[in-house]
Amino acid sequence: MKRLTRELILFGAGAVGYGAIELLWRGRTHPSMLLAGGLCFRAFSELDRALPPKALAARMASGAAVITSVELGFGCLFNIGLNQGVWDYSTLKHHLEGQVCPRYTALWALLSGAAIPLAGSLAKRIGDGSAQ
């Protein structure tokens, strides 16, 4: 039960945190982005556990890869498949189907530099969830 609680808290923190970032950056968000934020933040707690704190470049690159992958998957589902129009990067250079682009991948790397240790710290405060 403790593990489930831990996962839900991490997911919820990521959902709320990313939703807030989107509201500040774009002035709007979409429910799918809360799900994406929760999934990414959950993954970040694992990256914090797996990668040494001094490996900042590896952490940032890994975090950017996680977010860009989730963004591509969600973009294909919500933007292309369900025609929700959550975002469109088609006006930016080197985009892939308007769903991901290098500019935002670079921003995700910067965000990851702060979000990965934050997720790890929160996970440690909650506990590892191994005692059930």
C-alpha positions as CSV (number, residue, x, y, z in Angstrom):
1,M,0.0,0.0,0.0
2,K,2.9,2.3,0.8
3,R,4.3,1.8,-2.7
4,L,1.0,2.7,-4.3
5,T,0.7,5.8,-2.2
6,R,4.3,6.8,-3.2
7,E,3.5,6.3,-6.9
8,L,0.3,8.3,-6.6
9,I,2.0,11.2,-4.8
10,L,4.8,11.3,-7.4
11,F,2.3,11.1,-10.3
12,G,0.1,13.8,-8.7
13,A,3.1,16.1,-8.1
14,G,4.2,15.8,-11.7
15,A,0.7,16.4,-13.0
16,V,0.1,19.5,-10.9
17,G,3.6,20.8,-11.5
18,Y,3.6,20.4,-15.2
19,G,0.1,21.8,-15.5
20,A,1.3,24.8,-13.6
21,I,4.3,25.2,-15.9
22,E,2.1,25.1,-18.9
23,L,-0.3,27.6,-17.5
24,L,2.6,30.0,-16.8
25,W,4.3,29.3,-20.2
26,R,1.3,29.2,-22.6
27,G,-1.6,30.4,-20.5
28,R,-3.5,27.1,-20.9
29,T,-3.1,23.4,-20.6
30,H,-5.0,20.2,-21.5
31,P,-5.9,17.3,-19.3
32,S,-3.6,15.0,-21.3
33,M,-0.7,17.2,-20.3
34,L,-1.4,16.4,-16.6
35,L,-1.2,12.7,-17.4
36,A,2.1,13.3,-19.3
37,G,3.5,15.4,-16.5
38,G,2.7,12.7,-14.0
39,L,4.2,9.9,-16.0
40,C,7.4,12.0,-16.6
41,F,7.8,12.9,-13.0
42,R,7.4,9.3,-12.0
43,A,10.1,8.4,-14.4
44,F,12.3,11.2,-13.1
45,S,12.3,9.6,-9.6
46,E,13.8,6.5,-11.2
47,L,16.3,8.5,-13.1
48,D,17.4,10.1,-9.9
49,R,17.9,6.7,-8.4
50,A,19.8,5.3,-11.4
51,L,22.1,8.2,-12.3
52,P,24.6,9.8,-10.0
53,P,24.0,13.4,-9.0
54,K,27.3,14.5,-10.5
55,A,26.2,13.1,-14.0
56,L,24.2,16.3,-14.7
57,A,24.6,16.0,-18.5
58,A,23.4,12.4,-18.5
59,R,20.5,13.3,-16.2
60,M,19.5,16.2,-18.5
61,A,19.8,14.2,-21.6
62,S,17.8,11.3,-20.1
63,G,15.1,13.6,-18.8
64,A,14.8,15.3,-22.2
65,A,14.6,11.9,-23.9
66,V,11.8,10.8,-21.5
67,I,9.8,14.0,-22.0
68,T,10.3,14.1,-25.7
69,S,9.2,10.4,-26.0
70,V,6.1,11.0,-23.9
71,E,5.4,14.2,-25.9
72,L,5.7,12.3,-29.2
73,G,3.4,9.5,-28.0
74,F,0.8,11.9,-26.6
75,G,1.1,14.1,-29.7
76,C,0.4,11.2,-32.0
77,L,-2.6,10.2,-29.9
78,F,-4.2,13.4,-28.9
79,N,-3.1,15.8,-31.6
80,I,-3.0,13.6,-34.7
81,G,-5.3,10.6,-33.7
82,L,-8.0,12.5,-31.7
83,N,-7.5,15.9,-33.4
84,Q,-7.4,17.7,-30.0
85,G,-5.0,20.4,-31.1
86,V,-3.1,20.5,-27.8
87,W,0.1,21.9,-29.4
88,D,1.6,22.3,-32.9
89,Y,5.3,22.7,-33.5
90,S,5.0,22.6,-37.3
91,T,6.2,26.2,-37.6
92,L,9.4,25.4,-35.8
93,K,12.5,24.1,-37.5
94,H,13.3,20.4,-37.6
95,H,10.0,19.3,-36.1
96,L,8.7,15.8,-36.4
97,E,5.0,15.8,-37.6
98,G,4.6,19.0,-35.5
99,Q,4.7,17.0,-32.3
100,V,8.4,17.3,-31.2
101,C,11.3,19.6,-32.1
102,P,14.8,20.3,-31.0
103,R,14.0,23.6,-29.4
104,Y,11.6,22.1,-26.9
105,T,13.8,19.0,-26.4
106,A,16.5,21.5,-25.2
107,L,14.0,23.2,-22.9
108,W,13.1,19.7,-21.5
109,A,16.8,19.1,-20.8
110,L,17.0,22.3,-18.8
111,L,13.7,21.4,-16.9
112,S,15.0,17.9,-16.2
113,G,18.1,19.3,-14.5
114,A,15.9,20.6,-11.8
115,A,13.0,18.2,-11.9
116,I,15.0,14.9,-11.6
117,P,16.5,15.8,-8.2
118,L,13.2,17.2,-7.1
119,A,11.4,13.9,-8.0
120,G,14.1,11.9,-6.3
121,S,14.0,14.1,-3.2
122,L,10.2,13.7,-3.0
123,A,10.5,9.9,-3.5
124,K,13.0,9.7,-0.7
125,R,10.9,11.7,1.7
126,I,7.9,9.4,1.0
127,G,10.0,6.3,1.3
128,D,11.0,3.6,-1.1
129,G,7.8,1.7,-0.9
130,S,9.6,-1.6,-0.5
131,A,8.0,-2.3,2.9
132,Q,4.5,-3.2,2.3
